């Protein structure tokens, strides 16, 4: 199951790289990865707006400021590739002795 999730994350990362490349070419800018917050906002802005007050109210403002906000600033495609590698590593079969 973990290997399937790793494959899905890897393919999603490749698709994100393609979107980032396409956006870079259309704007004639140097290549850069979109951050997770920008990708989330482009997919569904309303849920991003609801997430912040919900996290701050029900869990605590420290979680939004110290954890979630920093995660939202990470580049999306490399983060997906790292997650895919982690799931691939943990999903490998163990050798029987």
N, C-alpha and C positions, 0 to 999 in steps of 0.2 A: 504494500500500500504506500509506503514511504517513497519507493522508487517511482511510482506513478505520479505522486505529488511532485517529486523532484523534476520529472519530465514536463509536467504541466507548468511548473514555475520557470523552467528553462525556456520553454517555447514562449511563454508570456514575456520573459525578458528579451527574447529575440524580437518579438513583435514591438515591444517598447523601444528597442534600439532603432527599429525601422521607422517608427513614428518620430522619434527624436531626430533621426537623420533627415527625414522628409521635411520636418519643420525647419531644420537648419538650412537646408537647401533653398526652401521657399523664401526665407528671410535673408539669405546671403550673409549669414553670420558664421563665426567659427563653431564647430560642433561642440555641443554640451548636452549633458543628460538633464532631463526634467526631474525635478524633485517629487517625492511622493505626494506632498501636499498639493502641488499643481496638478498632478495626474488625478488625484482624488477629486479636486474641485472641477476638473474638466469632465469627469464622469458623472458626478452627482454632487453639485455644490450645496444643495439643501442639507444633505446628511452631514457634510463637514461643518456647516453652521450650527447644526443641532448637537454635534458631538462635543464641542468645547464646553458649552454651558452644562451639559449633562454630566460630563466627567468632573468638572469643577464643583458642581453642586452635590453630586451623590458620592464621589470618592474623595476629591480634594483638589484644590488649585495646584498643589505641588506636582501632582501627576501630569497635568497638562503642561505646565511650565518646564518641568525637569525631564520628562520622559517623552510624552507624545509629541510635543512641539519639535523636539530634536529629531525624532524619527521622521516627522513630516518634512524635514529639511534634507534628508538623505536622498541621493540620486536613486531613482526608481529601478532602472535596469540593472546596475551593479548589485543593488540590494536583492533583487530577484535571483540573480545568478549565485550570490552567496547563499541564500536560502535553499536554492536548488542543490548546491554542493553539500550543504549540511544534511538535507533529507536523503540525498544519494548515499552519503557516508553512513548514516544511521540505518538505511534500508538495505545495505548489502548483506548478503547471506554469510552466516558464520560457518567456518570450516569445522567439520566434525573430526574429532581426534580419534 
